[in-house]
């Protein structure tokens, strides 16, 4: 049977109903892969390096012979796993460029009676597609506000009333501050974050704008793709200006549940930025259980930093909303009402 290669658009359409297999090494897979794909590597990390060296020094035939030596004994287990995964006898697969590894595994799966189609150009073509799509201009509204303004909660509420929302911090497993990793799983790589973002961005939104939280270029260790970030900066922005007293209760409720040592470690990370004396006072307050005092000290720094960033962001397309309440639905309705003023 001839090898069937399909372009990335067709591949992603089929991937909605057919399992996807990534045949690259585990280290390549961990760095980034098509969301939902399963990893059945033709070679482990060491074998891949050995085959690659053969290819560079001695050429294609020597690389193929080395590959057979490296993978030969494990081919049966790879086929067995593929047979378990295949849906109605079908699989999609890809490697880095859609070359030797894809061809070899497609041949193996076909021997087992699996109808297999390969991504033309491999994962490299998928990444090119992702970054191109993320650079597209679409209706986007950025929701901003100082720390503790419950922006994430408001966006979640928007989802319940049928608005289109992309939760950048949820995708990044980080809340975007020195305390952002508390209670979060490990962050994805920047590459895989972009793949996850593309999945959200690629959903049909009709004529509705997509709501996104205001973020700096990086969320923890993850960086937003450059073109996407620049589009965020050019998009209409609604800033919720909440009084500090209104923000404190929710912050106290959230952060007082984390281990004291983790909170103190987070403050230590930003001690140079908030000032050594302020850091000591905040840590002392935490030791006494005075979370309100500690949060107020830290907020002083974050509020100043955020307002400074707003001045740099000023693009004539920013709307400010003042609020003295912490009620999520009330603030959400205020934001929705103001958003109706935006012309596209």
C-alpha positions as CSV (number, residue, x, y, z in Angstrom):
1,X,0.0,0.0,0.0
2,X,1.4,3.4,-0.9
3,X,2.2,5.9,1.8
4,X,-0.6,8.4,2.2
5,X,0.5,11.9,3.2
6,X,-2.0,14.7,4.0
7,X,-1.6,18.4,4.6
8,X,-1.8,19.9,8.1
9,X,-5.4,21.3,7.7
10,X,-6.8,17.9,6.6
11,X,-4.7,16.2,9.3
12,X,-6.2,18.3,12.1
13,X,-9.7,17.8,10.8
14,X,-9.2,14.1,10.8
15,X,-7.6,14.3,14.3
16,X,-11.0,15.2,15.7
17,X,-12.1,11.6,15.4
18,X,-8.9,9.5,14.7
19,X,-6.1,9.0,17.2
20,X,-2.8,10.7,16.5
21,X,0.6,9.1,17.1
22,X,3.8,11.1,17.5
23,X,6.7,8.8,16.6
24,X,9.5,11.1,17.6
25,X,11.6,10.5,20.7
26,X,10.2,11.1,24.2
27,X,12.4,14.2,24.7
28,X,11.1,15.7,21.4
29,X,7.5,14.8,22.5
30,X,7.9,16.4,26.0
31,X,9.2,19.7,24.4
32,X,6.1,20.0,22.4
33,X,3.6,17.9,20.5
34,X,0.1,18.1,18.9
35,X,-2.3,18.2,21.9
36,X,-4.0,14.9,22.3
37,X,-1.3,13.0,20.5
38,X,0.2,9.8,22.0
39,X,3.9,9.0,21.8
40,X,5.1,5.7,20.3
41,X,8.7,6.6,19.5
42,X,10.5,4.7,16.8
43,X,13.7,5.4,18.6
44,X,14.5,6.4,22.2
45,X,16.6,9.5,22.8
46,X,20.0,7.7,22.5
47,X,19.0,5.6,19.5
48,X,17.8,8.8,17.7
49,X,21.1,10.4,18.3
50,X,23.0,7.4,17.0
51,X,20.9,7.2,13.8
52,X,21.2,11.0,13.3
53,X,25.0,10.7,13.5
54,X,25.1,7.9,11.0
55,X,23.0,9.9,8.6
56,X,25.2,13.0,8.8
57,X,28.5,11.0,8.4
58,X,27.6,8.0,6.2
59,X,24.3,8.8,4.6
60,X,20.8,7.5,4.3
61,X,21.5,3.8,3.8
62,X,23.8,3.6,6.8
63,X,21.2,5.5,8.9
64,X,18.5,3.0,7.9
65,X,20.7,0.0,8.8
66,X,21.5,1.6,12.2
67,X,17.8,2.3,12.7
68,X,16.9,-1.3,12.1
69,X,19.5,-2.4,14.6
70,X,18.3,0.0,17.2
71,X,14.5,-0.5,16.7
72,X,14.3,-4.1,15.4
73,X,13.6,-6.0,18.6
74,X,11.0,-3.5,19.8
75,X,8.9,-3.2,16.6
76,X,6.4,-5.9,17.8
77,X,5.6,-4.0,21.0
78,X,5.1,-0.8,19.1
79,X,2.7,-2.4,16.7
80,X,0.8,-4.0,19.6
81,X,0.4,-0.6,21.2
82,X,-0.8,0.9,18.0
83,X,-3.4,-1.8,17.5
84,X,-4.7,-1.0,21.0
85,X,-5.0,2.7,20.2
86,X,-6.3,2.6,16.6
87,X,-9.9,3.7,16.3
88,X,-11.8,1.5,13.8
89,X,-8.5,0.4,12.4
90,X,-7.3,4.0,11.7
91,X,-4.4,6.1,12.9
92,X,-2.7,9.4,12.0
93,X,1.0,9.8,12.6
94,X,3.8,12.3,12.3
95,X,7.5,12.7,13.0
96,X,9.6,15.9,12.7
97,X,9.6,16.4,8.9
98,X,7.4,13.6,7.7
99,X,10.4,11.6,6.6
100,X,12.1,8.3,7.5
101,X,10.5,7.8,10.9
102,X,7.0,8.4,9.7
103,X,7.6,6.2,6.7
104,X,9.0,3.3,8.8
105,X,6.2,3.4,11.4
106,X,3.5,3.8,8.8
107,X,4.8,0.7,7.1
108,X,4.8,-1.1,10.4
109,X,1.3,-0.1,11.3
110,X,0.0,-0.9,7.8
111,X,1.5,-4.5,8.1
112,X,-0.8,-4.8,11.2
113,X,-3.8,-3.9,9.1
114,X,-4.1,-0.3,10.4
115,X,-5.1,2.3,7.9
116,X,-2.4,5.0,8.5
117,X,-2.1,8.5,7.1
118,X,1.0,10.7,7.7
119,X,1.3,14.4,8.2
120,X,3.1,15.9,5.2
121,X,6.0,17.9,6.5
122,X,5.6,16.5,9.9
123,X,5.5,18.4,13.2
124,X,7.6,21.2,11.6
125,X,4.7,21.9,9.2
126,X,2.3,21.9,12.2
127,X,4.3,24.4,14.1
128,X,4.5,26.7,11.0
129,X,0.7,26.4,10.8
130,X,0.3,27.2,14.5
131,X,2.4,30.3,14.5
132,X,0.8,31.6,11.3
133,X,-2.7,31.2,12.7
134,X,-1.7,32.8,16.0
135,X,-0.5,35.9,14.1
136,X,-4.0,36.4,12.5
137,X,-5.9,39.5,13.5
138,X,-9.3,38.8,15.1
139,X,-11.7,40.5,17.4
140,X,-10.1,40.4,20.8
141,X,-10.9,42.3,24.0
142,X,-8.2,42.4,26.7
143,X,-9.4,42.5,30.3
144,X,-7.0,44.2,32.7
145,X,-6.9,45.3,36.3
146,X,-4.5,45.4,39.2
147,X,-3.7,42.3,41.2
148,X,-6.8,41.0,43.0
149,X,-9.3,42.4,40.6
150,X,-10.7,38.9,40.0
151,X,-10.0,39.1,36.3
152,X,-9.8,35.3,35.9
153,X,-13.0,34.8,37.9
154,X,-14.8,37.3,35.6
155,X,-13.5,35.6,32.5
156,X,-14.8,32.3,33.9
157,X,-18.2,33.9,34.5
158,X,-18.1,35.1,30.9
159,X,-17.8,31.5,29.7
160,X,-21.0,30.6,31.6
161,X,-23.0,33.3,29.7
162,X,-21.7,32.3,26.3
163,X,-18.8,34.6,25.7
164,X,-15.7,33.4,23.9
165,X,-12.8,33.2,26.4
166,X,-9.1,32.1,26.3
167,X,-7.6,31.5,29.7
168,X,-3.9,32.2,29.1
169,X,-3.0,31.7,32.8
170,X,-4.9,28.4,32.8
171,X,-3.0,27.2,29.7
172,X,0.3,28.3,31.3
173,X,-0.4,26.8,34.7
174,X,0.7,30.1,36.3
175,X,-1.1,33.2,37.7
176,X,1.5,35.6,36.3
177,X,3.2,36.9,39.5
178,X,5.9,35.8,41.9
179,X,3.2,33.9,43.6
180,X,1.8,32.5,40.4
181,X,3.2,29.0,40.7
182,X,1.6,28.3,44.1
183,X,-0.8,25.4,43.9
184,X,-0.2,24.9,40.1
185,X,1.1,21.9,38.2
186,X,4.4,22.2,36.3
187,X,4.3,24.7,33.5
188,X,4.4,23.5,29.9
189,X,7.2,24.5,27.6
190,X,6.8,27.7,25.6
191,X,6.4,25.6,22.5
192,X,3.7,23.4,23.9
193,X,1.9,26.5,25.4
194,X,1.6,27.9,21.9
195,X,0.1,24.6,20.6
196,X,-2.5,24.7,23.4
197,X,-3.2,28.3,22.7
198,X,-3.7,27.5,19.0
199,X,-6.3,24.8,20.0
200,X,-8.3,27.5,21.8
201,X,-7.7,30.1,19.1
202,X,-8.9,27.8,16.4
203,X,-12.3,27.2,17.9
204,X,-15.2,28.9,15.9
205,X,-16.1,32.2,17.6
206,X,-18.7,33.5,15.1
207,X,-18.9,37.2,15.3
208,X,-18.2,37.3,19.1
209,X,-14.9,38.9,20.3
210,X,-12.5,36.7,22.2
211,X,-11.8,37.8,25.8
212,X,-8.2,37.5,27.1
213,X,-6.7,38.6,30.3
214,X,-4.0,41.3,30.2
215,X,-0.6,39.7,30.6
216,X,3.0,40.6,30.3
217,X,5.0,38.9,27.5
218,X,5.8,36.0,29.8
219,X,3.5,34.1,32.2
220,X,6.0,32.6,34.6
221,X,8.5,30.7,32.5
222,X,6.2,30.6,29.5
223,X,6.4,33.2,26.7
224,X,3.4,34.3,24.6
225,X,4.1,34.1,20.9
226,X,5.4,37.5,19.7
227,X,2.8,38.1,17.0
228,X,0.0,37.1,19.3
229,X,1.3,39.4,22.1
230,X,1.6,42.3,19.7
231,X,-2.0,41.8,18.6
232,X,-3.0,41.8,22.3
233,X,-1.3,45.2,22.7
234,X,-3.2,46.6,19.7
235,X,-6.6,45.3,20.9
236,X,-9.3,47.2,22.8
237,X,-8.5,46.9,26.6
238,X,-10.9,47.3,29.5
239,X,-9.3,48.0,32.8
240,X,-11.2,47.3,36.0
241,X,-10.0,49.8,38.6
242,X,-10.9,48.3,42.0
243,X,-10.2,49.9,45.3
244,X,-7.5,48.0,47.3
245,X,-10.0,47.4,50.2
246,X,-12.3,45.6,47.7
247,X,-9.4,43.4,46.5
248,X,-8.0,42.4,49.8
249,X,-10.7,39.9,51.0
250,X,-10.4,37.6,48.0
251,X,-6.6,37.7,48.1
252,X,-6.5,36.9,51.8
253,X,-8.9,34.0,51.2
254,X,-6.8,32.6,48.4
255,X,-3.3,33.0,49.6
256,X,-3.8,32.3,53.3
257,X,-4.4,28.7,52.3
258,X,-0.9,28.2,50.9
259,X,2.0,26.9,53.1
260,X,3.6,29.8,55.0
261,X,7.1,28.8,53.8
262,X,6.0,28.9,50.1
263,X,4.6,32.4,50.6
264,X,7.8,33.6,52.3
265,X,9.9,32.1,49.5
266,X,7.8,34.0,46.9
267,X,8.3,37.2,48.8
268,X,12.0,36.6,49.0
269,X,12.1,36.2,45.2
270,X,10.9,39.8,44.8
271,X,12.7,41.3,47.8
272,X,14.9,43.5,45.7
273,X,12.0,44.9,43.8
274,X,9.8,45.7,46.8
275,X,12.7,46.7,49.0
276,X,14.5,44.7,51.6
277,X,12.7,46.3,54.6
278,X,9.3,45.8,53.0
279,X,10.1,42.1,52.3
280,X,11.2,41.7,55.9
281,X,8.0,43.3,57.1
282,X,5.8,41.2,54.9
283,X,7.5,38.0,56.0
284,X,7.2,39.0,59.6
285,X,3.5,39.7,59.0
286,X,3.0,36.2,57.5
287,X,4.8,34.6,60.5
288,X,2.3,36.4,62.8
289,X,-0.6,35.3,60.6
290,X,-1.4,38.9,59.5
291,X,-2.0,38.1,55.8
292,X,-3.8,41.4,55.2
293,X,-0.7,43.3,56.2
294,X,1.6,41.1,54.1
295,X,-0.6,41.4,51.0
296,X,-0.9,45.2,51.4
297,X,2.9,45.5,51.3
298,X,3.1,43.4,48.2
299,X,0.2,45.1,46.5
300,X,1.9,48.4,46.9
301,X,4.6,47.2,44.5
302,X,2.4,45.3,42.1
303,X,0.0,48.3,41.8
304,X,2.8,50.7,41.0
305,X,4.2,48.3,38.5
306,X,0.9,47.7,36.8
307,X,0.1,51.4,36.5
308,X,3.5,52.0,35.0
309,X,2.9,49.3,32.4
310,X,-0.5,50.9,31.5
311,X,1.2,54.2,30.7
312,X,3.5,52.3,28.3
313,X,0.5,50.4,26.8
314,X,-1.6,53.5,26.2
315,X,-2.9,53.2,22.6
316,X,-6.0,55.3,22.6
317,X,-8.1,52.2,22.9
318,X,-8.3,51.7,26.7
319,X,-11.5,52.0,28.7
320,X,-11.4,52.3,32.5
321,X,-14.1,51.1,34.9
322,X,-14.2,52.1,38.5
323,X,-15.6,49.6,41.0
324,X,-15.9,49.5,44.8
325,X,-17.3,46.0,45.0
326,X,-15.6,42.5,44.8
327,X,-18.8,40.9,43.5
328,X,-17.9,38.9,40.4
329,X,-21.2,39.1,38.6
330,X,-21.6,42.8,39.2
331,X,-18.2,43.6,37.9
332,X,-18.6,41.3,35.0
333,X,-21.8,43.0,33.9
334,X,-20.1,46.4,34.2
335,X,-17.4,45.1,31.8
336,X,-19.9,43.6,29.4
337,X,-21.9,46.9,29.3
338,X,-18.8,48.9,28.6
339,X,-17.6,46.5,25.9
340,X,-20.7,47.4,23.9
341,X,-19.1,50.8,23.3
342,X,-16.3,49.2,21.3
343,X,-16.5,49.6,17.5
344,X,-14.7,47.2,15.2
